Each structure stands twice: as structure tokens, then as C-alpha cells.
Amino acid sequence: MDLKPLARDERAELAAFLETLTPEQWEAPSLCAGWRVRDVVAHMISYEDLGVRELAGRIAQGRFTVSRTNAVGVAGAGTRTPEELLAMLRRRLQPTGLTAGLSGLIALTDGVIHHQDIRRPLGRSREIPAERLLPALRGALRSPAIGGFWRARGVRLVATDLDWSRGSGPDVRGPAEALLMVIAGRRGIVPELSGPGRQRLADRVERPPRDG
């Protein structure tokens, strides 16, 4: 299934939301540790135009770790204004290059998670279409960069608002969006979940982050 149209829809919805933000909200912290809203937007578009050689160079510059490689991309767009970042996002609604991988699953998963990274701290909830949320859950569990499989091992994730469950072990129940954000490593969301496996998941997610 080609997921690129869904990823494009997700990015377009994010762009429309970003247009409503004040300058102060662009500087507000996101759920990504150490990143403001503007940094998350910069990250989302930082891989779009990279060819194989440029991507390899960035990975080397980031000393072959995901966090440092992402930071290189954010730094490259860090001096741009919110208006410039928004314009860049609008020009890159259609996934290309690395993010178009796996039929657009990378872009869709990245887009849904980072959209929530921005919205949650601002208190601006939304209803994510199931046709986007379900593939994003799958993508988060598959992606080595996200590490969802490692966090969710040994528990059974059960969505209470969608017909979806994965894994084996003691249940962890909750809204699909909250499950997604927790297995993506976002802290402070575990209390929205329930079930006998919740503490096991919390032990993996709520521990202090380590560099690299």
C-alpha cells in the first residue's frame, strides 16, 4: 500500500495547525527533549533533499548515532524564522528521499509522532484518522531509529479506541495515540495507560534519557 498520500495529508494538517501558532508557541518546548516547536519542524524537513552521499555525510557528522545525526539537521535550519520553516514544510508535503522509504511509512510515522510532539505540550488535542494512526503504530514498532519494538517487548499493547493489539505478555491498555507516543519514547504519557504491563513499559520509557 502506498502510504505517501497519507503522509502528505498529515504534513498538510500540521502545516495548517502551525499557521495558527503565535511566535511564543513556536519557541515553546515540545515532547522531544531539548527541542522547541521550531526545532521539531526543522527536523521533519531536514532529510527530504538528501541524496545517498549527503545522508552518509550527515550520519558521519553525527558520529553514527541517531540523536546526534538528527541534531545536525536541526542545527542547519535553526536560524530560520517560523515563516521560513512553514514555507519549507509546505514545499515538502510530498515525501521524498529517505522519508519516502517503505512506501511512505517512514514519513507517515514520523509525521504523526512529531505532530503530537508539538500539539500535546500546547494542549491542542486532535482526533488522528485511524487510517494514519494504525500504520504509524506499525512503523513505530518496526523502526530501529524509534525503538518501539524494544520498549514494547514482553507486553501486549491493546488500543481501547481502535481494533488493534500487538505483542504478548501482560496487557497495556489505552488510546492508540497514547500507546504510539509511549512506545516512541515520550515521557509523561504512561499515566494515560492501564493494565498489568504498564509498569514494565514505564520502566523502559520514564528512565532519564541517555546521550547517543
QUINOR-V852421 format. One record per pair of residues at least 12 apart in sequence whose ideal C-beta (glycine too) atoms are under 7 Angstrom apart, sorted by the first residue. I is the first residue (numbers start at 1). J is the second residue. Records with the same first field share a line. If there is no record, write none. Layout:
I->J ; J
//
This chain:
1->103
2->103 ; 104
3->103 ; 104 ; 105 ; 108 ; 135
4->94 ; 95 ; 100 ; 103 ; 104 ; 107
6->104 ; 108 ; 131 ; 132
7->95 ; 104 ; 107 ; 108 ; 111
8->93 ; 94
10->108 ; 111 ; 112 ; 115 ; 132
11->89 ; 93 ; 111
12->93
14->111 ; 115
15->86 ; 89 ; 90
18->41 ; 86
19->86
21->37
23->82
25->37 ; 122
26->38 ; 82
28->121 ; 122
29->121
30->117 ; 118 ; 121
31->117 ; 120 ; 121 ; 186
32->117
33->209
37->118
38->82 ; 85
39->74
40->114 ; 117 ; 118
41->85 ; 89
42->74 ; 77 ; 78 ; 85
43->70 ; 73 ; 74
44->89 ; 110 ; 111 ; 114
45->88 ; 89 ; 92
46->73 ; 74 ; 76 ; 77
47->73 ; 97 ; 98 ; 99
48->92 ; 96 ; 97 ; 99
49->97
50->97 ; 98
55->98
58->72 ; 73
65->212
66->145
67->211 ; 212
68->212
95->107
105->135 ; 139
106->139
108->132 ; 135 ; 136 ; 139
109->136 ; 139 ; 140 ; 143
112->128 ; 132 ; 133 ; 136
113->136 ; 140 ; 180 ; 181 ; 184
116->177 ; 181
128->177
130->162
133->162 ; 176 ; 177 ; 180
134->162 ; 164
136->180
137->164 ; 176 ; 179 ; 180
140->180 ; 183 ; 184
141->166 ; 183
146->184
147->185
148->183 ; 184
151->183 ; 185 ; 201 ; 204 ; 205
152->167 ; 183
154->169 ; 200
155->167 ; 169 ; 170 ; 172 ; 197 ; 200 ; 201
156->168 ; 169 ; 170 ; 171 ; 172 ; 197
157->172 ; 179
158->171 ; 172 ; 173
159->175 ; 176 ; 179
160->173 ; 174 ; 175
161->175 ; 176
162->176
164->176
169->197
170->195 ; 196 ; 197 ; 200
171->195 ; 196 ; 197
172->193 ; 195 ; 197 ; 198 ; 201
173->193 ; 194 ; 195
174->192 ; 193 ; 194
175->192
178->192 ; 193
182->201 ; 205
185->205
187->205 ; 206
190->202 ; 205 ; 206
//
